[in-house]
Amino acid sequence: MSESIPEILENQLKLYLGEAVPTHAVSDIHAALELSEILEAKGFSFQLKDLCPKSPNETQWRGIFIKDGEKFSADDPQSSVAVCKAAVDALASQWVNGLPE
């Protein structure tokens, strides 16, 4: 049985951050915002944008991390997933040859 996207994201976050990953960050926006604070402590700036602010029945969110002029963003209907996807990309950029810089 293959892993779901939330499980994959959670495993990737644990790879990069270990036990520092907030519990349920992929499914809970409050935990995802805690995750953004961890990345901000590592020098990233963070934004979360509502891409459908006037739609009564559609949701689409963009999580954005920026560091040293490089932008890492991801879109998803679920805000916490958008934050986690962008966080994984941002954290992956800090690794060289499988090790953190």
Long-range contacts (C-beta under 8 A, 24 or more apart in sequence): 5-81, 6-81, 9-81, 9-84, 9-85, 9-88, 10-84, 12-88, 12-92, 13-84, 13-87, 13-88, 13-91, 16-88, 16-91, 16-92, 16-94, 16-95, 16-100, 17-91, 25-80, 25-83, 25-84, 26-80, 26-81, 26-84, 27-78, 27-80, 28-80, 29-79, 29-80, 29-83, 31-80, 32-63, 32-79, 32-80, 32-83, 32-84, 33-83, 35-83, 35-84, 35-87, 36-63, 36-65, 36-83, 36-87, 39-65, 39-87, 39-90, 39-91, 42-67, 42-94, 43-67, 43-68, 44-90, 48-79, 48-82, 48-83, 51-75, 62-86, 63-87, 65-89, 65-90, 67-93
